[in-house]
Amino acid sequence: MYPWTPELPALSELSDQECADAINAMTTTSRELVPLWQIKVAGLQGGWWLTAKAVVGSNPAAAVWFEYYDDPRFENLDMDLPTTKQILGGLVATGLLTQAQADAVDAMANVTRAKYPEARVSASEVTDARSQA
């Protein structure tokens, strides 16, 4: 039913419950678009949003960021686009963001989910599968 993967210890060494728990605990991480509102909340909480907003007229990096952010065609931001990386780099280069803050914004694109979300394996299912092997 579930393929063996190197992520799992040797199944024969696990109890039925431990085996089910190991399968259910498996996760996978992917990069996804980040909703703009989440970036704004992170910026407000991180203390850089209002500072950047205040210097839009005198800081080209801030002006580009808010032009990009305020574009009504966008609801999400692709953190893997070269343009996005350049804009964040500009905010870091001008001191509006620290590298750690830029890394935290970038990390918002990392989404971890259950590897097998459609099924939760029970100990009894492992027992049944082992008895059929």
N, C-alpha and C positions, 0 to 999 in steps of 0.2 A: 504494500500500500504506500509506504513512504520509503524512498530510496535511501540507502545508506550513504552518508557523506563523511568526509574526513573531519567534519566539525563535531561529529558525535564520537564519544569513546566507543570502544568495542561493546556492542550491544549485549553480548553474552555475559559481560562483567557487571551489568546493571540489573537491579531488580525491575520488575514490571513497572512499578511506580516511578522509579528513577529514569527508566527509559522514556516513559510518557512525559515526564517533566522535562527531560533533555530535548525532546522533539518540540514540545510546546514553547520552550524558552528560546528556540532558534530565531534569530532576527536577520534582516537584511536592511542595508542602508542605501538610499538612492538620493540623487540631487534633484530637487524640485524647485519650481518657481516660488518666490517668496512674496506673499501679499504685501503691498506697499504699506498698509496700515500697521503691519507687524514691525516693519523697519522704523516707522515713525515712533511707535511705542518704545522700541528699544533705544532709539535716539533720545527721546525725552527722558527715559529712565537713566540712560548713560550720561546725560548732561551735555551732549554735543549738538543736539538738534537746534535748540534755541540760539546757541552761539553761532552756528553755521547760518541760520536764518538771518541773524542780525547783521552779518557781514556780506550778504549777497551783493550789494552795490559796489563793494570794494575788493571782493575776493572772487576771482574768476572760477576757482574750483567750486566754491559754494554756489555761484550763479549757475554753473553747468549742472550741479547736483539737483538743485531745485527746479531747474527747467525740465530736467529729465523726470523728476518725481512728480511735478505738477502737470505733466502732459496728460490730458484726460483720456487719451487712447490706451494708457497703461493702467492695469489693476495690479499687476505682479511684476516682479523684477527677476530676470534671469542672471543669477550671480556668476554664471560661467561665461557670459559674453565678454569679449575683450573690452568693449566700451564700458561695461559696468566696472571691470577691474581697473581700467584707467581712471574712471571718475573717483572710485574709492582711493586709489593711489594718489590722486591729486589732493583729496581731502587730508590724507596723511602727510603728504609733502608740505602742505601749507599749515600744518599743525592743528587743523580743526578736529581731526580724529587721531588717536594713537593707533599704532599698528594692531595692538590687541583689540581695540574697538572695531577696526575694519575686519579683522579676522572673525570677530563675533558676529558681525553682520553677514559675512560670507558663510559662516557655519549655519546660519538660519536655513540655508538651502538643504542641509543634511537632514533627511527624514528617515527614521528607523521604524520599521514595522515588523510584525510577526512574519516569519518565513512561510508559514502555513496558516494564514488567517482564516481560511475556509473550514478548518477542521481542528478541533481540540482533541488530542489523543488521550484516551483514558487508560488506566492500568489494565482494565479488563480487555480492552482492544489489543493491547500488547500481549496479554496472556493468550487470547484467541489466535493472534497471528503466529505466536511461537508454537502453539499446539498444531498448527497447520503446516509448519515448516518441516 
